[in-house]
């Protein structure tokens, strides 16, 4: 997994509107980049809704919030509309960002071992460097924890 102080790998993925979005588009801004397993699942929904509830606080600090999962653009459209998510959701079915960020890992669910996205959040500074790595975050408190960490 990436470490604090490393250059954040750039990527270009489609958002929930079908637009190509690159990490480098946000040079000069802080970015909260959170990876999550799947749209419309209980934990991922709680995490996304917590980011939505705190979105104005992030926006007030000029912090960009981006969620990434393997789900399709169509899935992201439905997820964003259903829960009124005001931030960017990126579709990464080919693991173009998921693998370089080291969040595609072996997981155990219901006694079976499989590969999947491990819920992880990265805070990227204005220079494109990784400022914080938050592995295995709690869906309900991830957004608030970031705001507390950034001291705002």
TORTOR-115363 format. One record per residue: x, y, z of N, C-alpha, C, CB in turn; residue number from 0. Coordinates in Angstrom, 2 decimals, padded with zeros to 5 digits. Glycine has a CB too. Example, Ala and Ser with C-alpha at 12.3 -4.5 7.8 and 13.67 -1.06 7.14 Angstrom:
BEGIN
<<013.19; -005.69; 007.80>; <012.30; -004.50; 007.80>; <013.20; -003.30; 007.80>; <011.31; -004.47; 009.05>; 0>
<<012.85; -002.25; 007.08>; <013.67; -001.06; 007.14>; <012.90; 000.03; 007.87>; <014.08; -000.60; 005.72>; 1>
This chain:
BEGIN
<<000.85; -001.19; 000.00>; <000.00; 000.00; 000.00>; <000.89; 001.25; 000.00>; <-000.96; 000.00; 001.23>; 0>
<<000.36; 002.31; -000.52>; <001.09; 003.57; -000.56>; <001.30; 004.13; 000.85>; <000.34; 004.59; -001.42>; 1>
<<002.34; 004.91; 001.00>; <002.69; 005.46; 002.30>; <002.64; 006.99; 002.28>; <004.08; 004.98; 002.71>; 2>
<<002.56; 007.59; 003.45>; <002.61; 009.04; 003.60>; <003.92; 009.54; 002.99>; <002.51; 009.46; 005.11>; 3>
<<003.80; 010.64; 002.24>; <004.98; 011.25; 001.62>; <005.25; 010.79; 000.20>; <006.17; 010.97; 002.45>; 4>
<<004.54; 009.73; -000.24>; <004.71; 009.25; -001.62>; <003.85; 010.09; -002.57>; <004.35; 007.75; -001.72>; 5>
<<004.27; 010.14; -003.83>; <003.46; 010.80; -004.86>; <002.23; 009.94; -005.10>; <004.28; 011.00; -006.19>; 6>
<<001.06; 010.56; -005.11>; <-000.18; 009.83; -005.36>; <-000.24; 009.47; -006.84>; <-001.44; 010.68; -004.93>; 7>
<<-000.45; 008.19; -007.16>; <-000.53; 007.81; -008.58>; <-001.69; 008.51; -009.28>; <-000.68; 006.28; -008.70>; 8>
<<-001.42; 009.07; -010.44>; <-002.48; 009.71; -011.21>; <-003.30; 008.62; -011.90>; <-001.89; 010.72; -012.26>; 9>
<<-004.51; 008.95; -012.26>; <-005.40; 008.03; -012.97>; <-006.43; 008.86; -013.71>; <-006.09; 007.01; -011.99>; 10>
<<-007.08; 008.24; -014.66>; <-008.22; 008.84; -015.35>; <-009.31; 007.79; -015.41>; <-007.83; 009.36; -016.79>; 11>
<<-010.46; 008.11; -014.82>; <-011.61; 007.21; -014.77>; <-012.87; 008.00; -015.08>; <-011.72; 006.51; -013.38>; 12>
<<-013.93; 007.30; -015.42>; <-015.21; 007.96; -015.69>; <-016.00; 008.14; -014.41>; <-016.03; 007.16; -016.70>; 13>
<<-016.62; 009.34; -014.29>; <-017.46; 009.61; -013.12>; <-018.89; 009.16; -013.39>; <-017.43; 011.11; -012.77>; 14>
<<-019.77; 009.45; -012.43>; <-021.16; 009.01; -012.53>; <-021.92; 009.69; -013.66>; <-021.88; 009.25; -011.23>; 15>
<<-021.31; 010.69; -014.30>; <-021.95; 011.36; -015.43>; <-021.30; 010.93; -016.75>; <-021.87; 012.88; -015.28>; 16>
<<-020.34; 010.01; -016.68>; <-019.65; 009.53; -017.87>; <-018.48; 010.41; -018.30>; <-020.61; 009.44; -019.00>; 17>
<<-018.14; 011.41; -017.48>; <-017.02; 012.30; -017.80>; <-015.71; 011.71; -017.31>; <-017.23; 013.70; -017.18>; 18>
<<-014.65; 011.89; -018.10>; <-013.32; 011.44; -017.69>; <-012.79; 012.41; -016.63>; <-012.35; 011.37; -018.92>; 19>
<<-012.34; 011.86; -015.52>; <-011.81; 012.65; -014.41>; <-010.44; 012.09; -014.06>; <-012.78; 012.62; -013.16>; 20>
<<-009.46; 012.98; -013.95>; <-008.10; 012.59; -013.55>; <-007.79; 013.19; -012.19>; <-007.05; 013.04; -014.60>; 21>
<<-006.97; 012.51; -011.42>; <-006.54; 013.06; -010.14>; <-005.80; 014.38; -010.39>; <-005.62; 012.06; -009.38>; 22>
<<-005.03; 014.44; -011.45>; <-004.25; 015.66; -011.76>; <-005.14; 016.87; -012.06>; <-003.34; 015.40; -012.94>; 23>
<<-006.42; 016.65; -012.33>; <-007.37; 017.76; -012.54>; <-007.47; 018.63; -011.29>; <-008.76; 017.22; -012.93>; 24>
<<-007.10; 018.07; -010.14>; <-007.31; 018.76; -008.87>; <-005.99; 019.24; -008.25>; <-008.02; 017.84; -007.90>; 25>
<<-004.98; 019.42; -009.08>; <-003.69; 019.95; -008.60>; <-003.96; 021.28; -007.90>; <-002.66; 020.12; -009.78>; 26>
<<-003.31; 021.48; -006.76>; <-003.50; 022.71; -005.99>; <-004.61; 022.61; -004.96>; <-003.78; 023.84; -006.91>; 27>
<<-005.31; 021.47; -004.92>; <-006.39; 021.26; -003.95>; <-006.11; 020.00; -003.14>; <-007.77; 021.17; -004.65>; 28>
<<-006.63; 019.98; -001.91>; <-006.61; 018.74; -001.13>; <-007.69; 017.83; -001.70>; <-006.83; 019.01; 000.41>; 29>
<<-007.38; 016.54; -001.71>; <-008.34; 015.55; -002.21>; <-008.49; 014.43; -001.18>; <-007.88; 014.97; -003.59>; 30>
<<-009.74; 014.13; -000.85>; <-010.05; 012.95; -000.05>; <-010.47; 011.89; -001.07>; <-011.20; 013.22; 001.05>; 31>
<<-009.64; 010.85; -001.17>; <-009.87; 009.78; -002.12>; <-010.22; 008.53; -001.31>; <-008.61; 009.53; -003.05>; 32>
<<-011.49; 008.13; -001.41>; <-011.87; 006.95; -000.62>; <-012.30; 005.82; -001.55>; <-013.00; 007.30; 000.36>; 33>
<<-011.75; 004.66; -001.25>; <-012.06; 003.44; -002.00>; <-013.03; 002.61; -001.18>; <-010.76; 002.62; -002.32>; 34>
<<-014.07; 002.11; -001.85>; <-015.09; 001.33; -001.15>; <-015.49; 000.13; -002.00>; <-016.33; 002.21; -000.82>; 35>
<<-015.99; -000.93; -001.37>; <-016.27; -002.17; -002.10>; <-017.41; -002.14; -003.11>; <-016.55; -003.21; -001.13>; 36>
<<-018.59; -001.62; -002.76>; <-019.72; -001.77; -003.68>; <-020.87; -000.81; -003.38>; <-020.23; -003.19; -003.62>; 37>
<<-021.40; -000.22; -004.45>; <-022.57; 000.65; -004.33>; <-023.74; -000.11; -003.69>; <-022.98; 001.20; -005.71>; 38>
<<-024.57; 000.63; -002.95>; <-025.83; 000.12; -002.41>; <-025.70; -001.03; -001.42>; <-026.69; -000.32; -003.52>; 39>
<<-024.53; -001.21; -000.84>; <-024.39; -002.18; 000.24>; <-024.46; -001.39; 001.55>; <-023.03; -003.02; 000.13>; 40>
<<-024.83; -002.02; 002.65>; <-025.06; -001.25; 003.88>; <-023.89; -000.35; 004.31>; <-025.38; -002.18; 004.98>; 41>
<<-022.69; -000.92; 004.43>; <-021.54; -000.12; 004.89>; <-021.17; 000.98; 003.91>; <-020.34; -001.02; 005.12>; 42>
<<-021.18; 000.64; 002.63>; <-020.80; 001.63; 001.62>; <-021.83; 002.75; 001.53>; <-020.64; 000.95; 000.25>; 43>
<<-023.08; 002.42; 001.73>; <-024.13; 003.44; 001.72>; <-023.98; 004.36; 002.93>; <-025.54; 002.78; 001.72>; 44>
<<-023.72; 003.80; 004.10>; <-023.53; 004.63; 005.29>; <-022.31; 005.55; 005.12>; <-023.35; 003.74; 006.55>; 45>
<<-021.24; 005.02; 004.54>; <-020.03; 005.82; 004.32>; <-020.32; 006.97; 003.35>; <-018.88; 004.94; 003.79>; 46>
<<-020.96; 006.66; 002.23>; <-021.27; 007.68; 001.24>; <-022.21; 008.75; 001.82>; <-021.91; 007.04; -000.01>; 47>
<<-023.20; 008.33; 002.57>; <-024.14; 009.28; 003.17>; <-023.44; 010.17; 004.20>; <-025.32; 008.54; 003.82>; 48>
<<-022.48; 009.61; 004.93>; <-021.72; 010.42; 005.89>; <-020.89; 011.48; 005.15>; <-020.79; 009.51; 006.76>; 49>
<<-020.31; 011.11; 004.02>; <-019.59; 012.11; 003.22>; <-020.57; 013.16; 002.70>; <-018.84; 011.45; 002.05>; 50>
<<-021.75; 012.74; 002.28>; <-022.75; 013.69; 001.77>; <-023.18; 014.66; 002.88>; <-023.99; 012.94; 001.21>; 51>
<<-023.39; 014.14; 004.09>; <-023.80; 014.98; 005.23>; <-022.73; 016.01; 005.60>; <-024.12; 014.11; 006.43>; 52>
<<-021.47; 015.65; 005.39>; <-020.36; 016.54; 005.73>; <-019.80; 017.29; 004.53>; <-019.25; 015.75; 006.37>; 53>
<<-020.46; 017.15; 003.38>; <-019.92; 017.69; 002.14>; <-019.68; 019.20; 002.19>; <-020.85; 017.37; 001.00>; 54>
<<-020.60; 019.93; 002.79>; <-020.43; 021.40; 002.86>; <-019.18; 021.77; 003.65>; <-021.67; 022.05; 003.51>; 55>
<<-018.86; 021.01; 004.69>; <-017.65; 021.27; 005.49>; <-016.40; 021.03; 004.65>; <-017.62; 020.38; 006.75>; 56>
<<-016.42; 019.99; 003.82>; <-015.29; 019.73; 002.91>; <-015.19; 020.85; 001.86>; <-015.44; 018.35; 002.22>; 57>
<<-016.33; 021.19; 001.30>; <-016.37; 022.23; 000.26>; <-015.88; 023.57; 000.81>; <-017.80; 022.38; -000.30>; 58>
<<-016.26; 023.89; 002.03>; <-015.85; 025.16; 002.65>; <-014.33; 025.25; 002.78>; <-016.50; 025.31; 004.04>; 59>
<<-013.67; 024.09; 002.87>; <-012.21; 024.06; 002.98>; <-011.55; 023.81; 001.62>; <-011.78; 022.97; 003.97>; 60>
<<-012.35; 023.84; 000.55>; <-011.87; 023.60; -000.81>; <-011.23; 022.21; -000.94>; <-010.85; 024.69; -001.21>; 61>
<<-011.84; 021.23; -000.27>; <-011.38; 019.84; -000.33>; <-012.31; 019.07; -001.27>; <-011.34; 019.19; 001.09>; 62>
<<-011.70; 018.37; -002.22>; <-012.44; 017.56; -003.19>; <-012.65; 016.17; -002.59>; <-011.69; 017.49; -004.56>; 63>
<<-013.87; 015.65; -002.68>; <-014.17; 014.30; -002.21>; <-014.44; 013.43; -003.42>; <-015.41; 014.30; -001.23>; 64>
<<-013.72; 012.29; -003.48>; <-013.88; 011.36; -004.59>; <-014.01; 009.95; -004.02>; <-012.68; 011.45; -005.59>; 65>
<<-015.07; 009.25; -004.41>; <-015.24; 007.84; -004.05>; <-014.96; 006.98; -005.27>; <-016.66; 007.58; -003.51>; 66>
<<-014.27; 005.85; -005.07>; <-013.94; 004.94; -006.18>; <-014.32; 003.52; -005.79>; <-012.42; 005.03; -006.53>; 67>
<<-014.99; 002.84; -006.72>; <-015.26; 001.41; -006.58>; <-015.21; 000.77; -007.96>; <-016.65; 001.15; -005.89>; 68>
<<-015.36; -000.54; -007.98>; <-015.36; -001.29; -009.25>; <-016.70; -001.16; -009.97>; <-015.04; -002.76; -009.01>; 69>
<<-017.69; -000.58; -009.35>; <-019.02; -000.51; -009.95>; <-019.01; 000.27; -011.25>; <-020.00; 000.12; -008.97>; 70>
<<-020.00; -000.01; -012.08>; <-020.13; 000.66; -013.38>; <-020.61; 002.11; -013.22>; <-021.10; -000.13; -014.29>; 71>
<<-020.46; 002.87; -014.28>; <-020.99; 004.24; -014.30>; <-022.49; 004.21; -014.05>; <-020.68; 004.94; -015.66>; 72>
<<-023.20; 003.28; -014.67>; <-024.66; 003.18; -014.49>; <-025.01; 002.92; -013.03>; <-025.23; 002.06; -015.38>; 73>
<<-024.25; 002.06; -012.37>; <-024.48; 001.79; -010.95>; <-024.26; 003.05; -010.12>; <-023.55; 000.65; -010.46>; 74>
<<-023.19; 003.79; -010.44>; <-022.89; 005.03; -009.72>; <-023.99; 006.07; -009.91>; <-021.55; 005.61; -010.20>; 75>
<<-024.55; 006.14; -011.10>; <-025.64; 007.10; -011.37>; <-026.80; 006.81; -010.42>; <-026.12; 007.00; -012.86>; 76>
<<-027.21; 005.55; -010.35>; <-028.34; 005.17; -009.48>; <-028.01; 005.42; -008.01>; <-028.69; 003.68; -009.70>; 77>
<<-026.80; 005.05; -007.60>; <-026.36; 005.22; -006.22>; <-026.37; 006.70; -005.83>; <-024.95; 004.62; -006.01>; 78>
<<-025.80; 007.54; -006.68>; <-025.72; 008.98; -006.40>; <-027.11; 009.61; -006.36>; <-024.86; 009.69; -007.46>; 79>
<<-027.98; 009.20; -007.28>; <-029.34; 009.77; -007.31>; <-030.15; 009.31; -006.10>; <-030.05; 009.36; -008.60>; 80>
<<-030.07; 008.03; -005.78>; <-030.86; 007.47; -004.69>; <-030.53; 008.12; -003.34>; <-030.63; 005.96; -004.60>; 81>
<<-029.23; 008.42; -003.13>; <-028.81; 008.95; -001.84>; <-028.37; 010.41; -001.90>; <-027.69; 008.11; -001.30>; 82>
<<-028.63; 011.08; -003.03>; <-028.32; 012.51; -003.20>; <-026.85; 012.80; -002.87>; <-029.24; 013.37; -002.30>; 83>
<<-025.96; 012.05; -003.51>; <-024.54; 012.21; -003.26>; <-023.99; 013.35; -004.12>; <-023.77; 010.88; -003.54>; 84>
<<-023.46; 014.40; -003.49>; <-023.04; 015.59; -004.24>; <-021.59; 015.55; -004.72>; <-023.24; 016.79; -003.38>; 85>
<<-020.87; 014.49; -004.41>; <-019.45; 014.43; -004.75>; <-019.22; 013.46; -005.91>; <-018.62; 014.01; -003.52>; 86>
<<-017.98; 013.37; -006.33>; <-017.58; 012.56; -007.48>; <-017.49; 011.09; -007.10>; <-016.23; 013.05; -008.05>; 87>
<<-018.11; 010.24; -007.92>; <-017.95; 008.79; -007.81>; <-017.29; 008.32; -009.10>; <-019.34; 008.06; -007.57>; 88>
<<-016.20; 007.59; -008.98>; <-015.49; 007.11; -010.16>; <-015.62; 005.60; -010.29>; <-014.01; 007.50; -010.09>; 89>
<<-015.79; 005.17; -011.53>; <-015.96; 003.76; -011.86>; <-014.60; 003.19; -012.28>; <-017.01; 003.58; -012.99>; 90>
<<-014.19; 002.10; -011.61>; <-012.88; 001.50; -011.88>; <-012.97; -000.03; -012.04>; <-011.90; 001.85; -010.74>; 91>
<<-013.75; -000.50; -013.03>; <-013.90; -001.95; -013.20>; <-012.60; -002.65; -013.62>; <-014.97; -002.23; -014.22>; 92>
<<-011.68; -001.91; -014.20>; <-010.41; -002.49; -014.66>; <-009.28; -002.29; -013.65>; <-010.01; -001.89; -016.01>; 93>
<<-009.60; -001.78; -012.47>; <-008.65; -001.62; -011.36>; <-007.48; -000.68; -011.69>; <-008.10; -002.98; -010.96>; 94>
<<-007.74; 000.33; -012.52>; <-006.68; 001.27; -012.93>; <-006.19; 002.14; -011.78>; <-007.18; 002.16; -014.04>; 95>
<<-007.03; 002.42; -010.81>; <-006.61; 003.15; -009.61>; <-006.56; 002.21; -008.40>; <-007.58; 004.34; -009.33>; 96>
<<-007.49; 001.29; -008.35>; <-007.60; 000.38; -007.20>; <-006.29; -000.38; -006.98>; <-008.75; -000.61; -007.41>; 97>
<<-005.69; -000.93; -008.04>; <-004.45; -001.68; -007.87>; <-003.25; -000.79; -007.51>; <-004.13; -002.45; -009.13>; 98>
<<-003.01; 000.33; -008.22>; <-001.87; 001.17; -007.84>; <-001.95; 001.71; -006.41>; <-001.75; 002.32; -008.80>; 99>
<<-003.15; 001.89; -005.89>; <-003.29; 002.38; -004.52>; <-003.23; 001.24; -003.50>; <-004.61; 003.14; -004.38>; 100>
<<-003.11; 000.00; -003.98>; <-002.90; -001.13; -003.09>; <-004.10; -001.57; -002.29>; <-001.83; -000.81; -002.16>; 101>
<<-005.30; -001.23; -002.76>; <-006.50; -001.57; -002.00>; <-007.21; -002.82; -002.52>; <-007.46; -000.40; -002.01>; 102>
<<-006.68; -003.45; -003.57>; <-007.21; -004.72; -004.08>; <-006.48; -005.81; -003.33>; <-007.03; -004.86; -005.66>; 103>
<<-007.17; -006.41; -002.37>; <-006.50; -007.35; -001.47>; <-007.37; -008.57; -001.23>; <-006.16; -006.67; -000.14>; 104>
<<-006.74; -009.57; -000.66>; <-007.47; -010.77; -000.26>; <-008.34; -010.44; 000.94>; <-006.50; -011.94; 000.06>; 105>
<<-009.59; -010.89; 000.86>; <-010.54; -010.64; 001.95>; <-011.22; -011.96; 002.30>; <-011.60; -009.56; 001.55>; 106>
<<-011.66; -012.05; 003.55>; <-012.42; -013.23; 003.97>; <-013.85; -012.79; 004.27>; <-011.77; -013.91; 005.22>; 107>
<<-014.80; -013.43; 003.57>; <-016.21; -013.13; 003.81>; <-016.97; -014.45; 003.87>; <-016.80; -012.19; 002.69>; 108>
<<-017.73; -014.61; 004.91>; <-018.55; -015.82; 005.10>; <-017.70; -017.09; 005.01>; <-019.67; -015.86; 004.06>; 109>
<<-016.47; -017.03; 005.53>; <-015.61; -018.19; 005.53>; <-014.88; -018.45; 004.22>; <-016.40; -019.37; 005.87>; 110>
<<-015.12; -017.63; 003.20>; <-014.46; -017.80; 001.90>; <-013.44; -016.69; 001.69>; <-015.51; -017.81; 000.75>; 111>
<<-012.38; -017.04; 001.00>; <-011.35; -016.07; 000.67>; <-011.54; -015.61; -000.77>; <-009.93; -016.66; 000.89>; 112>
<<-011.52; -014.30; -000.99>; <-011.66; -013.76; -002.34>; <-010.90; -012.43; -002.41>; <-013.17; -013.58; -002.73>; 113>
<<-010.74; -011.93; -003.61>; <-010.10; -010.63; -003.80>; <-011.19; -009.56; -003.81>; <-009.26; -010.59; -005.11>; 114>
<<-010.88; -008.41; -003.24>; <-011.84; -007.32; -003.22>; <-011.20; -006.03; -002.77>; <-013.01; -007.67; -002.32>; 115>
<<-011.98; -004.97; -002.82>; <-011.52; -003.65; -002.40>; <-011.61; -003.56; -000.88>; <-012.35; -002.51; -003.07>; 116>
<<-010.49; -003.21; -000.26>; <-010.46; -002.98; 001.18>; <-010.74; -001.50; 001.40>; <-009.07; -003.41; 001.82>; 117>
<<-011.76; -001.20; 002.19>; <-012.19; 000.17; 002.43>; <-011.02; 000.98; 003.00>; <-013.41; 000.20; 003.40>; 118>
<<-010.53; 001.93; 002.21>; <-009.34; 002.71; 002.58>; <-009.52; 004.14; 002.08>; <-008.05; 002.07; 001.98>; 119>
<<-009.04; 005.10; 002.86>; <-009.11; 006.51; 002.47>; <-007.71; 007.10; 002.46>; <-010.03; 007.30; 003.44>; 120>
<<-007.45; 007.88; 001.42>; <-006.20; 008.61; 001.28>; <-006.51; 010.10; 001.26>; <-005.43; 008.19; -000.01>; 121>
<<-005.70; 010.87; 001.95>; <-005.79; 012.33; 001.85>; <-004.56; 012.77; 001.08>; <-005.88; 013.03; 003.28>; 122>
<<-004.82; 013.46; -000.02>; <-003.76; 013.89; -000.92>; <-003.64; 015.40; -000.82>; <-004.04; 013.43; -002.40>; 123>
<<-002.42; 015.88; -000.62>; <-002.24; 017.32; -000.43>; <-002.25; 018.08; -001.76>; <-000.93; 017.58; 000.30>; 124>
<<-002.10; 019.38; -001.67>; <-002.18; 020.27; -002.83>; <-001.08; 020.00; -003.86>; <-002.11; 021.70; -002.38>; 125>
<<-000.02; 019.34; -003.45>; <001.10; 019.03; -004.35>; <001.02; 017.61; -004.90>; <002.42; 019.22; -003.63>; 126>
<<-000.08; 016.92; -004.64>; <-000.25; 015.57; -005.17>; <000.47; 014.50; -004.38>; <000.21; 015.52; -006.57>; 127>
<<000.83; 014.84; -003.14>; <001.52; 013.88; -002.26>; <000.53; 013.29; -001.26>; <002.71; 014.57; -001.52>; 128>
<<000.77; 012.05; -000.87>; <-000.11; 011.41; 000.11>; <000.22; 011.96; 001.49>; <000.05; 009.85; 000.08>; 129>
<<-000.76; 012.62; 002.09>; <-000.59; 013.25; 003.40>; <-001.03; 012.32; 004.53>; <-001.37; 014.56; 003.46>; 130>
<<-002.05; 011.48; 004.27>; <-002.58; 010.56; 005.28>; <-003.10; 009.31; 004.59>; <-003.70; 011.23; 006.13>; 131>
<<-002.92; 008.17; 005.23>; <-003.48; 006.90; 004.77>; <-004.33; 006.37; 005.92>; <-002.35; 005.87; 004.34>; 132>
<<-005.58; 006.05; 005.61>; <-006.51; 005.54; 006.62>; <-007.01; 004.16; 006.16>; <-007.71; 006.54; 006.84>; 133>
<<-006.33; 003.08; 006.58>; <-006.75; 001.74; 006.17>; <-007.93; 001.24; 006.99>; <-005.59; 000.76; 006.29>; 134>
<<-008.72; 000.40; 006.36>; <-009.85; -000.27; 007.03>; <-010.67; 000.69; 007.88>; <-009.34; -001.41; 007.91>; 135>
<<-011.10; 001.78; 007.26>; <-011.87; 002.81; 007.97>; <-013.26; 002.33; 008.34>; <-011.96; 004.07; 007.13>; 136>
<<-013.85; 002.98; 009.32>; <-015.23; 002.69; 009.71>; <-016.15; 003.55; 008.84>; <-015.46; 002.98; 011.26>; 137>
<<-017.12; 002.93; 008.18>; <-017.99; 003.67; 007.26>; <-018.72; 004.85; 007.91>; <-019.00; 002.73; 006.68>; 138>
<<-019.19; 004.65; 009.14>; <-020.01; 005.68; 009.79>; <-019.23; 006.91; 010.21>; <-020.69; 005.09; 010.98>; 139>
<<-017.94; 006.75; 010.49>; <-017.17; 007.86; 011.05>; <-016.06; 008.37; 010.14>; <-016.57; 007.45; 012.36>; 140>
<<-015.87; 007.76; 008.97>; <-014.77; 008.13; 008.08>; <-014.74; 009.63; 007.76>; <-014.86; 007.34; 006.80>; 141>
<<-015.86; 010.18; 007.34>; <-015.90; 011.61; 006.97>; <-015.59; 012.50; 008.16>; <-017.29; 011.97; 006.38>; 142>
<<-016.21; 012.24; 009.29>; <-015.99; 013.05; 010.50>; <-014.54; 012.90; 010.99>; <-016.97; 012.64; 011.62>; 143>
<<-013.99; 011.69; 010.89>; <-012.60; 011.47; 011.30>; <-011.65; 012.30; 010.45>; <-012.25; 009.98; 011.18>; 144>
<<-011.92; 012.41; 009.17>; <-011.07; 013.21; 008.28>; <-011.15; 014.69; 008.67>; <-011.48; 013.02; 006.80>; 145>
<<-012.35; 015.17; 008.88>; <-012.50; 016.58; 009.28>; <-011.78; 016.85; 010.59>; <-013.99; 016.95; 009.41>; 146>
<<-011.87; 015.92; 011.54>; <-011.17; 016.08; 012.82>; <-009.65; 016.05; 012.61>; <-011.59; 014.97; 013.81>; 147>
<<-009.20; 015.16; 011.76>; <-007.78; 015.03; 011.47>; <-007.21; 016.31; 010.85>; <-007.54; 013.85; 010.54>; 148>
<<-007.99; 016.90; 009.98>; <-007.54; 018.12; 009.32>; <-007.74; 019.34; 010.21>; <-008.29; 018.31; 008.01>; 149>
<<-008.34; 019.12; 011.39>; <-008.46; 020.16; 012.40>; <-009.38; 021.30; 012.05>; <-007.14; 020.70; 012.67>; 150>
<<-010.41; 020.99; 011.29>; <-011.33; 022.06; 010.87>; <-012.71; 021.77; 011.41>; <-011.37; 022.20; 009.33>; 151>
